[in-house]
């Protein structure tokens, strides 16, 4: 493959053409191995020091470095995996271009962003850098974030990070977290005519849902963040019952609680358990087990943080509109922040198009993002930098 050094649009096409569906989401999907090898080989020809390291068999991260140690470090982070393609209305991996848009699964989420950050690092390194740029193209963000978890567990650190998720070229220093909760409501099976002995698990689950609805209306709307709005909760799935004339002995609820910065997984779990207790106080035969399925914390970097100011200055210098906004979706920025690396999101494309039947990224946004990221990397890793945001 021959991709001109620093050509972000050509690199986007090359990456989109590689099927990298996440095998944890799609049975028999190929995973990230081929796209990681493809990207690693390109970055080597561009002069990067490259490692392709498995986090699980056949699930590698690409870690590429340019510049030198001793000065400040900047990490560009993005994920190589994509979700499934069922129901798409265009070819998933042809990287077709039409009317200024590049189409394909992963075009906006987030191979356009990966291409922009890689091209920016290459362009920034055309002048001597006092510091180092670390490009981390990781596996499995769409499922359990094994890639970035392994990255930080292996001690990879930087003074700041920009995760090139699609933000429509806005600066996103904060996003929500989420907590997935399973509630198993227990009833007692009986013939439908035996109200005297039957306990309806489905109806009891409905009482719990009503209690959780009141919780959101009464309390969660008060848990707010200036960029993200308020915390929320919804019922994702409900299963229960075996027949029309049988009292159901079991009903399972799957809940998603979206958290804002300052909230914890433990707090969200306690809310559900407390709601169960309130139902139980009214219905003595109510019984339920509450189990944590999975959780990812929220992310929050202060708008006046050096990396935010640096990115804002670069956007303004490139003639862009400086917007500081919250991001609706969860990203690996939360894990980087948890590891002590101030991490914000900025990239081409619209998160609303991620996972959708039509996924595309504006070609001009790829190039504009590359220009901005080039400028911020040069300034961040230069010997002098801009005094207004270096401290």
N, C-alpha and C positions, 0 to 999 in steps of 0.2 A: 504494500500500500504506500502511496506517496501523497502525503498531505503537506502542503507548503507550511513552513514553520510560522505559527501564529495565525493561521487561517481558521477562525472559529466556525464559520459557516460550513466549510468543507469537513471539518472534524465532526460537527453535529450530524451531517449526512452520514458519515462513516459509522458513527456510534448508533444512530437510529436504525441502520440497516442490520445491526446485530441483535438477534432475539435474545434478550436477557431477562425473560420472565422469571419471577421468583418461584422456585420449586416448593416453598412452604405455602404458597398461595394457589399454585396451579400444578396439579399432578403431572409428573413427567416433563415439567418445564426445564430448560437447559441451565438456568442460573446464570451467574456472572462470569464464569471462567473464560469464555471466548471473548466477551467484550473487554474484560480486564487485560487479556493478552494483547488484544488489538490496541487498546489505549497505551499500555505499557511500551509496546514496540514503537508506536508513534512518538511518545515522549522521549524515548531513548534517542531517536533520530533527531529530535529537537534539542538534545544536549542536556537532558535531565539525568540525575542519578536516580534510578528506578528500582524499586522492590515490588514484586508481585507475591503477596504472602497470603496463604490460605487462612481463613478464620474457622472454616469447617472444610472437609474434603470437597473440592470443586467449587468453593465459595470464597474467592480471593478479594482482598483489598489491593489497590494500587497506591503506593506511597512514592511520590516523586518529589525531588528536591532540586532547587536551583538557587544560586547565590552562595553565600558563605556564612559560616558561623561567626559569632562575635557581636553582631548587631541585633536589631530587633527582628523577630520572626513573625510571619503572617501565614496562617493556614487558610487555604481554600478547600472547602469540603463539599462533596456531593455524592449522591448514591447512584450506583450503576444498575440496580435492579428495577424492573418495571412490573406492573400488574398484568392481569390477563387481558385477552383481546376479544373475548366473546361479545358479540353485538356491535362491534365496530363497523362504521359505515364506509370505511376506506381501508386500503391495504395497510396492514399494521407496520410492516418493516421495509417498505419501498422507499421511504424518505422522499415522497413526491413533493414538488414545489408548485404552488399555484397562487397567483395574485399576492405575492410577498409573504406567503405562509409556507412553512415546512411542516408536512403532515407525518404522523407516525406515532405509535405507542412509545411513550417516553420522550417525545419531542419537547414538550413543555415540562414534564416531570420525570427526569430533569436533565436530559442529555444536552439540551441547549445551554443550560447553566454549566454543566461540566465542561463543555467545549469552550465556553467563554472564559472560565477560570483558568483552564490549561493554556489557552492562547494568550491570555493576559499575563500569566506568569512568564511565558516564553518571551513576550514582547518586553516586559519589564526588565528581564535579565539581559537585554541587548545593551543596557548601560550597566556599569559596575555597581553592584549592590553591596552595602555594608552589612546587610542582614541576609536572611534566608526566607524563601517562599517554599512552603510545604503544600503540595497538592495531594489531597487525600480523596481518592475515588473509591467509595466503600460499597460493601455488599449489604443486602438485607434490610435496608431502612424501611421497606414497605411491610415488614412483618415484625421482627423483634430487634432490629438495629444491631445485629451481631457484629457488623463491620466497624461501626464507630465505637461500640463497647470494647472490641478487641484493640482498636487503635489506642484508646486512652489506657486500657489495661497494660498495654506494652510500653507505656511511658512516652508516647508521642505528645509533645506539648508545643505551644506557641504563645506569643504575647497577646494575640487576638486571632479571631477566625471569622471568615465570611462564608456562610453556607449559601450556595447559589441556587436555592429553591426559587420557583417562580413567584415573583412579587410585583410584576408589571413595572419593574425598575424603581419600585419604592423601597425605602429602608424599613425593615421589619425587625425591631429589637426585642419583640415579645410575641409569644404565642401561648395558647392554652395547653394544658396537659389533659390526660384522660385516665379514668379508672374504670375497668370492666369488672362488673360484679355479677355473680350468679346467685340467685335466691331460689332455693327449693322449698316450696310450700307443701306441707304434708296434710292430707285429708284422711278419710276412712272410706274405703270402697263399700258400696251397698247398692241394692236394687233401687232404681229410681223412685219407687213408691215408698221407700223406707226412710222418710225424713227423720224418724226417731233415732236411727243409728248412723245414717250417712253423714259424712263431713265433706263438704264441697271444697276441694283444694283450689279449683279455678275461681270460685267466688271469693274465697279468702285472698287469692292473689289480686283480684280486683280491688278489694279493700286496701291492700297494701299499695297498689298503684295510685289509688285516690289519696292516700296519705302522702305518698311521694310527690304527687302533683301539688298538694297543698304546701309541702316543704319548698318546692321551687318557687311558688307564687309568694310565699310568706318570707322566706329566708334567702334563697339562692340569688334572687334578684338584687339583694343587698350586698353580695360579694362581688365587687366590681374592680375593674382595672381601667385606667384612662384610655388605653389603646384597644382593649379587648371586649369591653362591655361586661356583662355579668356571667357568673357561673351558670351551668345548666345541667339538666338530667333528662334522659329519655329512655324509654323501654325499647330495646332493639329487637328482642324476640320473646315469644311466649309459647310454650307447649304444654299440653295437659289434656287429660280425658281419654277414654277408650271407647265410649259408646253412648248413644242417646239416652238409654235407660239405666245408666250406671253413674253413681256418685264418683267423681274422680278422686283417686287417692293421692295424686301428685300433680303439681304444676310447677314448671321451671320458668323463671324469668331471667332474662339477660338484660342488664342495665348498663348504660354508659353515662358516667358522670364526667362532664368536662370541667376541669379545674382552672382557676386563674392563679397567677403568681401569688404566693402567700398561703395557698391551700395545700393540704397534704393528702396522701393516700389514706392515712389513718383517719383523718377527719371525714373523708368521704365514706369510708366503711362504717364509721360510727353513726353517721347520719342514717344509713340504711338499717343498721341494727336498732337504732332508736325508733325508727318508723315501725319496725316489726313489733317492738315492745309496746308502742301506743295502740296498734291494732290488737295485740294480745290482751291489753288491759280491758278492751271492750268485748273481745271474743275469747273467752278462756280456752276454747278448743283450737285456737289458732296456733300452729307450730311451723317454724321455718328455720332453715339453715342458710347462712350467708357465707359465701366463699369469694375471695379475691381471685379473679382470673388472670389479670395482667394490668399493669399500670405504667404510665410514663409521665414524668413530672412536667410542669410548665416551664417556660423559659422567659427570662426578663433581664434586659440590660438597660441601664439608665440612658435616656436620650442624650445626656451630656457626656457619656463615656467617650474616651479617646477614639475608639474604633468607629463609633457613630459619627463623631465630628469629622474624622478623616474621610469617611465615605461621603458624607454630605458635601464636604469641600471639593471632592473629586467630581461628584455629580454636577455641582454648580460650575466648576471649571470647564466641564465638557458641554455646558449649555443645557443641562437637563433641569427638570423640575424636581426640587428636593421635597419629597413627601416622606413623613415618618408615620407609619401605620402599623397596626397589629396584623398578624397573620392568623388566619382561621385554623389552618391545619397544624398538626404536630410535626416537628422536624428534629433532626439530630443535633441541632443547636442546643437543645436542652441538656444533652449528655455532655457536650463540650463545656457548657457553663458549669455543670455539676463538677467537672474535673478541674475547674479553675481557669478555663480559657474563655474570656469574654467573646461570645459568638452571636452574631446577628445574621439576618437573612437578606439577600439582595440578588435578584436574577431576572432573566428574561422569561416572558410567558405569564400566563394567568392560571393561578391555582384552580380556578373554576373549571378549567378544561382538563385537569388531571383526572385520569381514570375514566374519561368520558368516551362516548361513542365516536366523537370527532375530537382528536387531539392534535393541536398544531401550535407552533411557536412563530411569532413574527420574525422574519429574517433580519429586519432592521434592528430589532431589540437585541438580538444576539450580538450584533456588531457594536451597538451602543453600550451594552453591558461590558463587552470586552474592553472598550476604550476607557470606561470608568474604572474597571478593576485594574487595568494596566497602570493608570495614574495613581490609584491609591496604593498599589503594591510598591511602585517606585518611591513614593513619598514615605511610606511606612518603613521601608527597608533601606532608605538612603542614609548617608552619613549625617546629614543635617536635619532634613524633614521640616515640617511646619511647626514652629514653636507653639502656636495657638492650641494644638491638640496633642502634643507629644506627651504631656504629663497626665 
